[in-house]
């Protein structure tokens, strides 16, 4: 079975051909907080470097990432922290 982290990583690799990509499941740090799901896969930190972000505003970068991940997968994620660099 493919994890959400693997799905996120695959979608971002396909959309951005990143120089650097790290997808970290940070769910355990949120145990007891809103949106926590037993077994994790609810809170993620993403660090992504891609040439596709050159000249693109911070908000537009976030929209690009959300679009690449897709509505269905985004609806399964409670929190997605993004560090996006060109």
N, CA, C and O atoms as a Maestro MAE file, in Angstrom:
{
 s_m_m2io_version
 :::
 2.0.0
}

f_m_ct {
 s_m_title
 :::
 protein
 m_atom[344] {
  # First column is atom index #
  i_m_mmod_type
  r_m_x_coord
  r_m_y_coord
  r_m_z_coord
  i_m_residue_number
  s_m_chain_name
  s_m_pdb_residue_name
  s_m_pdb_atom_name
  i_m_atomic_number
  :::
  1 25 0.844 -1.190 0.000 1 A "UNK " " N  " 7
  2 3 0.000 0.000 0.000 1 A "UNK " " CA " 6
  3 2 0.891 1.256 0.000 1 A "UNK " " C  " 6
  4 15 1.862 1.342 0.752 1 A "UNK " " O  " 8
  5 25 0.551 2.190 -0.828 2 A "UNK " " N  " 7
  6 3 1.305 3.434 -0.935 2 A "UNK " " CA " 6
  7 2 0.864 4.389 0.168 2 A "UNK " " C  " 6
  8 15 -0.331 4.596 0.376 2 A "UNK " " O  " 8
  9 25 1.836 4.973 0.876 3 A "UNK " " N  " 7
  10 3 1.525 5.923 1.940 3 A "UNK " " CA " 6
  11 2 1.200 7.291 1.357 3 A "UNK " " C  " 6
  12 15 1.495 7.567 0.194 3 A "UNK " " O  " 8
  13 25 0.599 8.131 2.162 4 A "UNK " " N  " 7
  14 3 0.327 9.507 1.713 4 A "UNK " " CA " 6
  15 2 1.635 10.225 1.414 4 A "UNK " " C  " 6
  16 15 1.725 10.966 0.435 4 A "UNK " " O  " 8
  17 25 2.639 10.015 2.239 5 A "UNK " " N  " 7
  18 3 3.939 10.662 2.008 5 A "UNK " " CA " 6
  19 2 4.494 10.266 0.643 5 A "UNK " " C  " 6
  20 15 5.020 11.111 -0.081 5 A "UNK " " O  " 8
  21 25 4.382 8.992 0.290 6 A "UNK " " N  " 7
  22 3 4.857 8.524 -1.016 6 A "UNK " " CA " 6
  23 2 4.048 9.137 -2.151 6 A "UNK " " C  " 6
  24 15 4.602 9.492 -3.191 6 A "UNK " " O  " 8
  25 25 2.750 9.261 -1.956 7 A "UNK " " N  " 7
  26 3 1.900 9.884 -2.975 7 A "UNK " " CA " 6
  27 2 2.256 11.357 -3.160 7 A "UNK " " C  " 6
  28 15 2.330 11.846 -4.287 7 A "UNK " " O  " 8
  29 25 2.476 12.065 -2.042 8 A "UNK " " N  " 7
  30 3 2.869 13.476 -2.109 8 A "UNK " " CA " 6
  31 2 4.189 13.597 -2.864 8 A "UNK " " C  " 6
  32 15 4.320 14.414 -3.775 8 A "UNK " " O  " 8
  33 25 5.165 12.777 -2.477 9 A "UNK " " N  " 7
  34 3 6.483 12.842 -3.113 9 A "UNK " " CA " 6
  35 2 6.389 12.554 -4.608 9 A "UNK " " C  " 6
  36 15 7.001 13.264 -5.406 9 A "UNK " " O  " 8
  37 25 5.646 11.539 -4.998 10 A "UNK " " N  " 7
  38 3 5.513 11.200 -6.418 10 A "UNK " " CA " 6
  39 2 4.875 12.337 -7.205 10 A "UNK " " C  " 6
  40 15 5.329 12.665 -8.302 10 A "UNK " " O  " 8
  41 25 3.831 12.938 -6.654 11 A "UNK " " N  " 7
  42 3 3.146 14.040 -7.342 11 A "UNK " " CA " 6
  43 2 4.067 15.242 -7.506 11 A "UNK " " C  " 6
  44 15 4.082 15.882 -8.558 11 A "UNK " " O  " 8
  45 25 4.838 15.549 -6.461 12 A "UNK " " N  " 7
  46 3 5.731 16.711 -6.521 12 A "UNK " " CA " 6
  47 2 6.914 16.462 -7.442 12 A "UNK " " C  " 6
  48 15 7.353 17.376 -8.140 12 A "UNK " " O  " 8
  49 25 7.436 15.250 -7.458 13 A "UNK " " N  " 7
  50 3 8.538 14.929 -8.384 13 A "UNK " " CA " 6
  51 2 8.068 15.058 -9.833 13 A "UNK " " C  " 6
  52 15 8.790 15.585 -10.679 13 A "UNK " " O  " 8
  53 25 6.878 14.583 -10.109 14 A "UNK " " N  " 7
  54 3 6.352 14.652 -11.473 14 A "UNK " " CA " 6
  55 2 6.102 16.102 -11.894 14 A "UNK " " C  " 6
  56 15 6.407 16.476 -13.026 14 A "UNK " " O  " 8
  57 25 5.559 16.907 -11.007 15 A "UNK " " N  " 7
  58 3 5.177 18.276 -11.363 15 A "UNK " " CA " 6
  59 2 6.349 19.251 -11.396 15 A "UNK " " C  " 6
  60 15 6.343 20.198 -12.183 15 A "UNK " " O  " 8
  61 25 7.357 19.028 -10.547 16 A "UNK " " N  " 7
  62 3 8.388 20.055 -10.375 16 A "UNK " " CA " 6
  63 2 9.806 19.629 -10.718 16 A "UNK " " C  " 6
  64 15 10.694 20.481 -10.729 16 A "UNK " " O  " 8
  65 25 10.062 18.371 -10.995 17 A "UNK " " N  " 7
  66 3 11.435 17.897 -11.251 17 A "UNK " " CA " 6
  67 2 12.398 18.576 -10.280 17 A "UNK " " C  " 6
  68 15 13.322 19.266 -10.708 17 A "UNK " " O  " 8
  69 25 12.192 18.387 -8.981 18 A "UNK " " N  " 7
  70 3 12.943 19.149 -7.979 18 A "UNK " " CA " 6
  71 2 14.419 18.786 -7.888 18 A "UNK " " C  " 6
  72 15 14.814 17.643 -8.117 18 A "UNK " " O  " 8
  73 25 15.227 19.796 -7.543 19 A "UNK " " N  " 7
  74 3 16.630 19.559 -7.214 19 A "UNK " " CA " 6
  75 2 16.712 18.913 -5.839 19 A "UNK " " C  " 6
  76 15 17.538 18.034 -5.595 19 A "UNK " " O  " 8
  77 25 15.831 19.371 -4.939 20 A "UNK " " N  " 7
  78 3 15.773 18.838 -3.581 20 A "UNK " " CA " 6
  79 2 14.302 18.655 -3.219 20 A "UNK " " C  " 6
  80 15 13.476 19.531 -3.476 20 A "UNK " " O  " 8
  81 25 13.987 17.514 -2.623 21 A "UNK " " N  " 7
  82 3 12.628 17.269 -2.145 21 A "UNK " " CA " 6
  83 2 12.689 16.419 -0.890 21 A "UNK " " C  " 6
  84 15 13.267 15.332 -0.886 21 A "UNK " " O  " 8
  85 25 12.088 16.927 0.174 22 A "UNK " " N  " 7
  86 3 11.958 16.174 1.417 22 A "UNK " " CA " 6
  87 2 10.501 16.251 1.852 22 A "UNK " " C  " 6
  88 15 9.932 17.337 1.965 22 A "UNK " " O  " 8
  89 25 9.907 15.094 2.092 23 A "UNK " " N  " 7
  90 3 8.540 15.012 2.600 23 A "UNK " " CA " 6
  91 2 8.629 14.284 3.940 23 A "UNK " " C  " 6
  92 15 8.983 13.106 3.995 23 A "UNK " " O  " 8
  93 25 8.305 14.997 5.016 24 A "UNK " " N  " 7
  94 3 8.435 14.447 6.355 24 A "UNK " " CA " 6
  95 2 7.063 14.352 7.007 24 A "UNK " " C  " 6
  96 15 6.330 15.339 7.085 24 A "UNK " " O  " 8
  97 25 6.723 13.155 7.475 25 A "UNK " " N  " 7
  98 3 5.487 12.939 8.225 25 A "UNK " " CA " 6
  99 2 5.753 13.382 9.660 25 A "UNK " " C  " 6
  100 15 6.476 12.718 10.402 25 A "UNK " " O  " 8
  101 25 5.170 14.496 10.034 26 A "UNK " " N  " 7
  102 3 5.378 15.104 11.349 26 A "UNK " " CA " 6
  103 2 4.164 14.878 12.255 26 A "UNK " " C  " 6
  104 15 3.978 15.600 13.234 26 A "UNK " " O  " 8
  105 25 3.359 13.900 11.935 27 A "UNK " " N  " 7
  106 3 2.087 13.684 12.627 27 A "UNK " " CA " 6
  107 2 2.254 13.399 14.119 27 A "UNK " " C  " 6
  108 15 1.490 13.913 14.936 27 A "UNK " " O  " 8
  109 25 3.228 12.600 14.471 28 A "UNK " " N  " 7
  110 3 3.389 12.207 15.877 28 A "UNK " " CA " 6
  111 2 3.595 13.415 16.784 28 A "UNK " " C  " 6
  112 15 3.196 13.388 17.948 28 A "UNK " " O  " 8
  113 25 4.205 14.461 16.271 29 A "UNK " " N  " 7
  114 3 4.419 15.685 17.054 29 A "UNK " " CA " 6
  115 2 3.104 16.393 17.359 29 A "UNK " " C  " 6
  116 15 3.069 17.303 18.188 29 A "UNK " " O  " 8
  117 25 2.027 15.987 16.700 30 A "UNK " " N  " 7
  118 3 0.723 16.636 16.873 30 A "UNK " " CA " 6
  119 2 -0.281 15.739 17.593 30 A "UNK " " C  " 6
  120 15 -1.479 16.025 17.597 30 A "UNK " " O  " 8
  121 25 0.197 14.667 18.195 31 A "UNK " " N  " 7
  122 3 -0.687 13.759 18.939 31 A "UNK " " CA " 6
  123 2 -1.463 14.559 19.985 31 A "UNK " " C  " 6
  124 15 -0.881 15.333 20.746 31 A "UNK " " O  " 8
  125 25 -2.771 14.365 20.013 32 A "UNK " " N  " 7
  126 3 -3.617 15.077 20.963 32 A "UNK " " CA " 6
  127 2 -4.149 16.402 20.439 32 A "UNK " " C  " 6
  128 15 -4.991 17.032 21.079 32 A "UNK " " O  " 8
  129 25 -3.665 16.826 19.285 33 A "UNK " " N  " 7
  130 3 -4.119 18.082 18.693 33 A "UNK " " CA " 6
  131 2 -5.166 17.798 17.624 33 A "UNK " " C  " 6
  132 15 -5.356 16.658 17.203 33 A "UNK " " O  " 8
  133 25 -5.828 18.847 17.202 34 A "UNK " " N  " 7
  134 3 -6.854 18.720 16.156 34 A "UNK " " CA " 6
  135 2 -6.255 18.107 14.898 34 A "UNK " " C  " 6
  136 15 -5.143 18.448 14.494 34 A "UNK " " O  " 8
  137 25 -6.994 17.216 14.296 35 A "UNK " " N  " 7
  138 3 -6.593 16.632 13.025 35 A "UNK " " CA " 6
  139 2 -5.664 15.450 13.125 35 A "UNK " " C  " 6
  140 15 -5.383 14.804 12.115 35 A "UNK " " O  " 8
  141 25 -5.172 15.142 14.328 36 A "UNK " " N  " 7
  142 3 -4.280 13.995 14.469 36 A "UNK " " CA " 6
  143 2 -5.047 12.723 14.136 36 A "UNK " " C  " 6
  144 15 -6.193 12.545 14.548 36 A "UNK " " O  " 8
  145 25 -4.395 11.841 13.381 37 A "UNK " " N  " 7
  146 3 -5.004 10.557 13.025 37 A "UNK " " CA " 6
  147 2 -4.101 9.451 13.541 37 A "UNK " " C  " 6
  148 15 -2.890 9.478 13.323 37 A "UNK " " O  " 8
  149 25 -4.680 8.493 14.214 38 A "UNK " " N  " 7
  150 3 -3.895 7.356 14.697 38 A "UNK " " CA " 6
  151 2 -3.193 6.707 13.512 38 A "UNK " " C  " 6
  152 15 -3.805 6.470 12.470 38 A "UNK " " O  " 8
  153 25 -1.925 6.426 13.675 39 A "UNK " " N  " 7
  154 3 -1.148 5.866 12.570 39 A "UNK " " CA " 6
  155 2 -0.421 6.917 11.754 39 A "UNK " " C  " 6
  156 15 0.328 6.581 10.836 39 A "UNK " " O  " 8
  157 25 -0.632 8.194 12.077 40 A "UNK " " N  " 7
  158 3 0.072 9.274 11.390 40 A "UNK " " CA " 6
  159 2 -0.538 9.633 10.054 40 A "UNK " " C  " 6
  160 15 -1.725 9.418 9.809 40 A "UNK " " O  " 8
  161 25 0.308 10.191 9.189 41 A "UNK " " N  " 7
  162 3 -0.082 10.582 7.842 41 A "UNK " " CA " 6
  163 2 -1.130 11.694 7.814 41 A "UNK " " C  " 6
  164 15 -1.977 11.725 6.921 41 A "UNK " " O  " 8
  165 25 -1.075 12.606 8.787 42 A "UNK " " N  " 7
  166 3 -2.024 13.720 8.822 42 A "UNK " " CA " 6
  167 2 -1.335 15.076 8.753 42 A "UNK " " C  " 6
  168 15 -1.937 16.048 8.297 42 A "UNK " " O  " 8
  169 25 -0.083 15.160 9.199 43 A "UNK " " N  " 7
  170 3 0.676 16.411 9.246 43 A "UNK " " CA " 6
  171 2 2.013 16.203 8.525 43 A "UNK " " C  " 6
  172 15 2.772 15.291 8.856 43 A "UNK " " O  " 8
  173 25 2.288 17.054 7.542 44 A "UNK " " N  " 7
  174 3 3.509 16.902 6.762 44 A "UNK " " CA " 6
  175 2 4.273 18.213 6.655 44 A "UNK " " C  " 6
  176 15 3.689 19.296 6.629 44 A "UNK " " O  " 8
  177 25 5.594 18.087 6.593 45 A "UNK " " N  " 7
  178 3 6.489 19.195 6.273 45 A "UNK " " CA " 6
  179 2 7.145 18.856 4.937 45 A "UNK " " C  " 6
  180 15 7.674 17.760 4.752 45 A "UNK " " O  " 8
  181 25 7.104 19.810 4.012 46 A "UNK " " N  " 7
  182 3 7.698 19.604 2.695 46 A "UNK " " CA " 6
  183 2 8.722 20.696 2.430 46 A "UNK " " C  " 6
  184 15 8.436 21.884 2.585 46 A "UNK " " O  " 8
  185 25 9.920 20.279 2.029 47 A "UNK " " N  " 7
  186 3 10.953 21.196 1.565 47 A "UNK " " CA " 6
  187 2 11.185 20.862 0.104 47 A "UNK " " C  " 6
  188 15 11.495 19.721 -0.237 47 A "UNK " " O  " 8
  189 25 11.034 21.869 -0.768 48 A "UNK " " N  " 7
  190 3 11.099 21.639 -2.205 48 A "UNK " " CA " 6
  191 2 11.850 22.771 -2.880 48 A "UNK " " C  " 6
  192 15 11.520 23.944 -2.704 48 A "UNK " " O  " 8
  193 25 12.867 22.408 -3.656 49 A "UNK " " N  " 7
  194 3 13.601 23.363 -4.490 49 A "UNK " " CA " 6
  195 2 13.377 22.984 -5.943 49 A "UNK " " C  " 6
  196 15 13.635 21.851 -6.347 49 A "UNK " " O  " 8
  197 25 12.886 23.957 -6.737 50 A "UNK " " N  " 7
  198 3 12.640 23.698 -8.149 50 A "UNK " " CA " 6
  199 2 12.792 24.980 -8.953 50 A "UNK " " C  " 6
  200 15 12.413 26.061 -8.502 50 A "UNK " " O  " 8
  201 25 13.346 24.845 -10.141 51 A "UNK " " N  " 7
  202 3 13.467 25.988 -11.052 51 A "UNK " " CA " 6
  203 2 12.101 26.534 -11.439 51 A "UNK " " C  " 6
  204 15 11.990 27.695 -11.832 51 A "UNK " " O  " 8
  205 25 11.061 25.715 -11.334 52 A "UNK " " N  " 7
  206 3 9.717 26.139 -11.726 52 A "UNK " " CA " 6
  207 2 9.169 27.239 -10.821 52 A "UNK " " C  " 6
  208 15 8.146 27.846 -11.138 52 A "UNK " " O  " 8
  209 25 9.835 27.501 -9.706 53 A "UNK " " N  " 7
  210 3 9.384 28.553 -8.796 53 A "UNK " " CA " 6
  211 2 10.029 29.909 -9.087 53 A "UNK " " C  " 6
  212 15 9.689 30.898 -8.438 53 A "UNK " " O  " 8
  213 25 10.944 29.975 -10.041 54 A "UNK " " N  " 7
  214 3 11.622 31.235 -10.345 54 A "UNK " " CA " 6
  215 2 10.615 32.281 -10.803 54 A "UNK " " C  " 6
  216 15 9.832 32.052 -11.725 54 A "UNK " " O  " 8
  217 25 10.652 33.436 -10.141 55 A "UNK " " N  " 7
  218 3 9.777 34.545 -10.491 55 A "UNK " " CA " 6
  219 2 8.336 34.366 -10.045 55 A "UNK " " C  " 6
  220 15 7.470 35.144 -10.445 55 A "UNK " " O  " 8
  221 25 8.058 33.352 -9.220 56 A "UNK " " N  " 7
  222 3 6.698 33.055 -8.781 56 A "UNK " " CA " 6
  223 2 6.542 33.475 -7.318 56 A "UNK " " C  " 6
  224 15 7.408 33.185 -6.493 56 A "UNK " " O  " 8
  225 25 5.444 34.156 -7.000 57 A "UNK " " N  " 7
  226 3 5.211 34.624 -5.626 57 A "UNK " " CA " 6
  227 2 5.019 33.450 -4.662 57 A "UNK " " C  " 6
  228 15 4.746 32.326 -5.083 57 A "UNK " " O  " 8
  229 25 5.164 33.725 -3.386 58 A "UNK " " N  " 7
  230 3 5.007 32.702 -2.344 58 A "UNK " " CA " 6
  231 2 3.621 32.060 -2.408 58 A "UNK " " C  " 6
  232 15 3.497 30.837 -2.336 58 A "UNK " " O  " 8
  233 25 2.595 32.874 -2.541 59 A "UNK " " N  " 7
  234 3 1.228 32.351 -2.593 59 A "UNK " " CA " 6
  235 2 1.021 31.501 -3.841 59 A "UNK " " C  " 6
  236 15 0.399 30.441 -3.773 59 A "UNK " " O  " 8
  237 25 1.530 31.951 -4.965 60 A "UNK " " N  " 7
  238 3 1.392 31.181 -6.210 60 A "UNK " " CA " 6
  239 2 2.138 29.850 -6.111 60 A "UNK " " C  " 6
  240 15 1.669 28.842 -6.639 60 A "UNK " " O  " 8
  241 25 3.293 29.834 -5.442 61 A "UNK " " N  " 7
  242 3 4.037 28.582 -5.240 61 A "UNK " " CA " 6
  243 2 3.194 27.590 -4.445 61 A "UNK " " C  " 6
  244 15 3.106 26.413 -4.795 61 A "UNK " " O  " 8
  245 25 2.576 28.081 -3.370 62 A "UNK " " N  " 7
  246 3 1.736 27.216 -2.541 62 A "UNK " " CA " 6
  247 2 0.570 26.658 -3.361 62 A "UNK " " C  " 6
  248 15 0.234 25.479 -3.250 62 A "UNK " " O  " 8
  249 25 -0.029 27.496 -4.169 63 A "UNK " " N  " 7
  250 3 -1.139 27.036 -5.020 63 A "UNK " " CA " 6
  251 2 -0.674 25.967 -6.005 63 A "UNK " " C  " 6
  252 15 -1.376 24.985 -6.249 63 A "UNK " " O  " 8
  253 25 0.516 26.169 -6.569 64 A "UNK " " N  " 7
  254 3 1.078 25.194 -7.503 64 A "UNK " " CA " 6
  255 2 1.250 23.827 -6.828 64 A "UNK " " C  " 6
  256 15 0.931 22.791 -7.411 64 A "UNK " " O  " 8
  257 25 1.755 23.842 -5.601 65 A "UNK " " N  " 7
  258 3 1.968 22.598 -4.863 65 A "UNK " " CA " 6
  259 2 0.632 21.932 -4.547 65 A "UNK " " C  " 6
  260 15 0.477 20.726 -4.740 65 A "UNK " " O  " 8
  261 25 -0.320 22.702 -4.067 66 A "UNK " " N  " 7
  262 3 -1.642 22.146 -3.755 66 A "UNK " " CA " 6
  263 2 -2.278 21.540 -5.004 66 A "UNK " " C  " 6
  264 15 -2.864 20.459 -4.944 66 A "UNK " " O  " 8
  265 25 -2.160 22.237 -6.133 67 A "UNK " " N  " 7
  266 3 -2.711 21.719 -7.390 67 A "UNK " " CA " 6
  267 2 -2.012 20.419 -7.805 67 A "UNK " " C  " 6
  268 15 -2.662 19.482 -8.269 67 A "UNK " " O  " 8
  269 25 -0.691 20.369 -7.636 68 A "UNK " " N  " 7
  270 3 0.066 19.173 -8.014 68 A "UNK " " CA " 6
  271 2 -0.329 17.975 -7.150 68 A "UNK " " C  " 6
  272 15 -0.432 16.854 -7.647 68 A "UNK " " O  " 8
  273 25 -0.547 18.211 -5.869 69 A "UNK " " N  " 7
  274 3 -0.933 17.125 -4.959 69 A "UNK " " CA " 6
  275 2 -2.356 16.663 -5.270 69 A "UNK " " C  " 6
  276 15 -2.657 15.472 -5.192 69 A "UNK " " O  " 8
  277 25 -3.212 17.589 -5.615 70 A "UNK " " N  " 7
  278 3 -4.579 17.251 -6.001 70 A "UNK " " CA " 6
  279 2 -5.569 17.348 -4.849 70 A "UNK " " C  " 6
  280 15 -5.219 17.154 -3.685 70 A "UNK " " O  " 8
  281 25 -6.808 17.653 -5.201 71 A "UNK " " N  " 7
  282 3 -7.861 17.866 -4.206 71 A "UNK " " CA " 6
  283 2 -8.122 16.644 -3.338 71 A "UNK " " C  " 6
  284 15 -8.310 16.772 -2.128 71 A "UNK " " O  " 8
  285 25 -8.134 15.460 -3.944 72 A "UNK " " N  " 7
  286 3 -8.452 14.249 -3.182 72 A "UNK " " CA " 6
  287 2 -7.433 13.999 -2.075 72 A "UNK " " C  " 6
  288 15 -7.800 13.772 -0.922 72 A "UNK " " O  " 8
  289 25 -6.147 14.042 -2.435 73 A "UNK " " N  " 7
  290 3 -5.111 13.810 -1.428 73 A "UNK " " CA " 6
  291 2 -5.045 14.963 -0.429 73 A "UNK " " C  " 6
  292 15 -4.851 14.737 0.765 73 A "UNK " " O  " 8
  293 25 -5.205 16.191 -0.907 74 A "UNK " " N  " 7
  294 3 -5.190 17.343 0.008 74 A "UNK " " CA " 6
  295 2 -6.301 17.218 1.049 74 A "UNK " " C  " 6
  296 15 -6.122 17.649 2.188 74 A "UNK " " O  " 8
  297 25 -7.439 16.638 0.682 75 A "UNK " " N  " 7
  298 3 -8.555 16.507 1.623 75 A "UNK " " CA " 6
  299 2 -8.259 15.498 2.730 75 A "UNK " " C  " 6
  300 15 -8.928 15.498 3.764 75 A "UNK " " O  " 8
  301 25 -7.261 14.636 2.522 76 A "UNK " " N  " 7
  302 3 -6.881 13.639 3.519 76 A "UNK " " CA " 6
  303 2 -5.818 14.159 4.491 76 A "UNK " " C  " 6
  304 15 -5.530 13.515 5.500 76 A "UNK " " O  " 8
  305 25 -5.244 15.309 4.190 77 A "UNK " " N  " 7
  306 3 -4.151 15.874 4.980 77 A "UNK " " CA " 6
  307 2 -4.696 16.989 5.872 77 A "UNK " " C  " 6
  308 15 -5.417 17.870 5.402 77 A "UNK " " O  " 8
  309 25 -4.350 16.947 7.153 78 A "UNK " " N  " 7
  310 3 -4.806 18.001 8.048 78 A "UNK " " CA " 6
  311 2 -3.914 19.245 7.953 78 A "UNK " " C  " 6
  312 15 -4.413 20.370 7.950 78 A "UNK " " O  " 8
  313 25 -2.592 19.040 7.876 79 A "UNK " " N  " 7
  314 3 -1.667 20.178 7.849 79 A "UNK " " CA " 6
  315 2 -0.524 19.892 6.901 79 A "UNK " " C  " 6
  316 15 0.019 18.787 6.882 79 A "UNK " " O  " 8
  317 25 -0.160 20.894 6.112 80 A "UNK " " N  " 7
  318 3 0.942 20.778 5.158 80 A "UNK " " CA " 6
  319 2 1.796 22.039 5.257 80 A "UNK " " C  " 6
  320 15 1.402 23.099 4.769 80 A "UNK " " O  " 8
  321 25 2.951 21.926 5.882 81 A "UNK " " N  " 7
  322 3 3.888 23.049 6.002 81 A "UNK " " CA " 6
  323 2 4.828 23.002 4.808 81 A "UNK " " C  " 6
  324 15 5.423 21.963 4.521 81 A "UNK " " O  " 8
  325 25 4.961 24.130 4.110 82 A "UNK " " N  " 7
  326 3 5.743 24.166 2.874 82 A "UNK " " CA " 6
  327 2 6.900 25.152 2.967 82 A "UNK " " C  " 6
  328 15 6.721 26.301 3.368 82 A "UNK " " O  " 8
  329 25 8.077 24.692 2.593 83 A "UNK " " N  " 7
  330 3 9.245 25.541 2.367 83 A "UNK " " CA " 6
  331 2 9.590 25.346 0.907 83 A "UNK " " C  " 6
  332 15 10.029 24.269 0.504 83 A "UNK " " O  " 8
  333 25 9.390 26.403 0.099 84 A "UNK " " N  " 7
  334 3 9.521 26.299 -1.355 84 A "UNK " " CA " 6
  335 2 10.541 27.299 -1.851 84 A "UNK " " C  " 6
  336 15 10.404 28.501 -1.621 84 A "UNK " " O  " 8
  337 25 11.567 26.808 -2.531 85 A "UNK " " N  " 7
  338 3 12.641 27.684 -3.021 85 A "UNK " " CA " 6
  339 2 12.906 27.421 -4.485 85 A "UNK " " C  " 6
  340 15 12.683 26.321 -4.989 85 A "UNK " " O  " 8
  341 25 13.395 28.471 -5.171 86 A "UNK " " N  " 7
  342 3 13.763 28.286 -6.587 86 A "UNK " " CA " 6
  343 2 15.239 28.030 -6.719 86 A "UNK " " C  " 6
  344 15 15.737 27.850 -7.830 86 A "UNK " " O  " 8
  :::
 }
 m_bond[343] {
  # First column is bond index #
  i_m_from
  i_m_to
  i_m_order
  :::
  1 1 2 1
  2 2 3 1
  3 3 4 2
  4 3 5 1
  5 5 6 1
  6 6 7 1
  7 7 8 2
  8 7 9 1
  9 9 10 1
  10 10 11 1
  11 11 12 2
  12 11 13 1
  13 13 14 1
  14 14 15 1
  15 15 16 2
  16 15 17 1
  17 17 18 1
  18 18 19 1
  19 19 20 2
  20 19 21 1
  21 21 22 1
  22 22 23 1
  23 23 24 2
  24 23 25 1
  25 25 26 1
  26 26 27 1
  27 27 28 2
  28 27 29 1
  29 29 30 1
  30 30 31 1
  31 31 32 2
  32 31 33 1
  33 33 34 1
  34 34 35 1
  35 35 36 2
  36 35 37 1
  37 37 38 1
  38 38 39 1
  39 39 40 2
  40 39 41 1
  41 41 42 1
  42 42 43 1
  43 43 44 2
  44 43 45 1
  45 45 46 1
  46 46 47 1
  47 47 48 2
  48 47 49 1
  49 49 50 1
  50 50 51 1
  51 51 52 2
  52 51 53 1
  53 53 54 1
  54 54 55 1
  55 55 56 2
  56 55 57 1
  57 57 58 1
  58 58 59 1
  59 59 60 2
  60 59 61 1
  61 61 62 1
  62 62 63 1
  63 63 64 2
  64 63 65 1
  65 65 66 1
  66 66 67 1
  67 67 68 2
  68 67 69 1
  69 69 70 1
  70 70 71 1
  71 71 72 2
  72 71 73 1
  73 73 74 1
  74 74 75 1
  75 75 76 2
  76 75 77 1
  77 77 78 1
  78 78 79 1
  79 79 80 2
  80 79 81 1
  81 81 82 1
  82 82 83 1
  83 83 84 2
  84 83 85 1
  85 85 86 1
  86 86 87 1
  87 87 88 2
  88 87 89 1
  89 89 90 1
  90 90 91 1
  91 91 92 2
  92 91 93 1
  93 93 94 1
  94 94 95 1
  95 95 96 2
  96 95 97 1
  97 97 98 1
  98 98 99 1
  99 99 100 2
  100 99 101 1
  101 101 102 1
  102 102 103 1
  103 103 104 2
  104 103 105 1
  105 105 106 1
  106 106 107 1
  107 107 108 2
  108 107 109 1
  109 109 110 1
  110 110 111 1
  111 111 112 2
  112 111 113 1
  113 113 114 1
  114 114 115 1
  115 115 116 2
  116 115 117 1
  117 117 118 1
  118 118 119 1
  119 119 120 2
  120 119 121 1
  121 121 122 1
  122 122 123 1
  123 123 124 2
  124 123 125 1
  125 125 126 1
  126 126 127 1
  127 127 128 2
  128 127 129 1
  129 129 130 1
  130 130 131 1
  131 131 132 2
  132 131 133 1
  133 133 134 1
  134 134 135 1
  135 135 136 2
  136 135 137 1
  137 137 138 1
  138 138 139 1
  139 139 140 2
  140 139 141 1
  141 141 142 1
  142 142 143 1
  143 143 144 2
  144 143 145 1
  145 145 146 1
  146 146 147 1
  147 147 148 2
  148 147 149 1
  149 149 150 1
  150 150 151 1
  151 151 152 2
  152 151 153 1
  153 153 154 1
  154 154 155 1
  155 155 156 2
  156 155 157 1
  157 157 158 1
  158 158 159 1
  159 159 160 2
  160 159 161 1
  161 161 162 1
  162 162 163 1
  163 163 164 2
  164 163 165 1
  165 165 166 1
  166 166 167 1
  167 167 168 2
  168 167 169 1
  169 169 170 1
  170 170 171 1
  171 171 172 2
  172 171 173 1
  173 173 174 1
  174 174 175 1
  175 175 176 2
  176 175 177 1
  177 177 178 1
  178 178 179 1
  179 179 180 2
  180 179 181 1
  181 181 182 1
  182 182 183 1
  183 183 184 2
  184 183 185 1
  185 185 186 1
  186 186 187 1
  187 187 188 2
  188 187 189 1
  189 189 190 1
  190 190 191 1
  191 191 192 2
  192 191 193 1
  193 193 194 1
  194 194 195 1
  195 195 196 2
  196 195 197 1
  197 197 198 1
  198 198 199 1
  199 199 200 2
  200 199 201 1
  201 201 202 1
  202 202 203 1
  203 203 204 2
  204 203 205 1
  205 205 206 1
  206 206 207 1
  207 207 208 2
  208 207 209 1
  209 209 210 1
  210 210 211 1
  211 211 212 2
  212 211 213 1
  213 213 214 1
  214 214 215 1
  215 215 216 2
  216 215 217 1
  217 217 218 1
  218 218 219 1
  219 219 220 2
  220 219 221 1
  221 221 222 1
  222 222 223 1
  223 223 224 2
  224 223 225 1
  225 225 226 1
  226 226 227 1
  227 227 228 2
  228 227 229 1
  229 229 230 1
  230 230 231 1
  231 231 232 2
  232 231 233 1
  233 233 234 1
  234 234 235 1
  235 235 236 2
  236 235 237 1
  237 237 238 1
  238 238 239 1
  239 239 240 2
  240 239 241 1
  241 241 242 1
  242 242 243 1
  243 243 244 2
  244 243 245 1
  245 245 246 1
  246 246 247 1
  247 247 248 2
  248 247 249 1
  249 249 250 1
  250 250 251 1
  251 251 252 2
  252 251 253 1
  253 253 254 1
  254 254 255 1
  255 255 256 2
  256 255 257 1
  257 257 258 1
  258 258 259 1
  259 259 260 2
  260 259 261 1
  261 261 262 1
  262 262 263 1
  263 263 264 2
  264 263 265 1
  265 265 266 1
  266 266 267 1
  267 267 268 2
  268 267 269 1
  269 269 270 1
  270 270 271 1
  271 271 272 2
  272 271 273 1
  273 273 274 1
  274 274 275 1
  275 275 276 2
  276 275 277 1
  277 277 278 1
  278 278 279 1
  279 279 280 2
  280 279 281 1
  281 281 282 1
  282 282 283 1
  283 283 284 2
  284 283 285 1
  285 285 286 1
  286 286 287 1
  287 287 288 2
  288 287 289 1
  289 289 290 1
  290 290 291 1
  291 291 292 2
  292 291 293 1
  293 293 294 1
  294 294 295 1
  295 295 296 2
  296 295 297 1
  297 297 298 1
  298 298 299 1
  299 299 300 2
  300 299 301 1
  301 301 302 1
  302 302 303 1
  303 303 304 2
  304 303 305 1
  305 305 306 1
  306 306 307 1
  307 307 308 2
  308 307 309 1
  309 309 310 1
  310 310 311 1
  311 311 312 2
  312 311 313 1
  313 313 314 1
  314 314 315 1
  315 315 316 2
  316 315 317 1
  317 317 318 1
  318 318 319 1
  319 319 320 2
  320 319 321 1
  321 321 322 1
  322 322 323 1
  323 323 324 2
  324 323 325 1
  325 325 326 1
  326 326 327 1
  327 327 328 2
  328 327 329 1
  329 329 330 1
  330 330 331 1
  331 331 332 2
  332 331 333 1
  333 333 334 1
  334 334 335 1
  335 335 336 2
  336 335 337 1
  337 337 338 1
  338 338 339 1
  339 339 340 2
  340 339 341 1
  341 341 342 1
  342 342 343 1
  343 343 344 2
  :::
 }
}
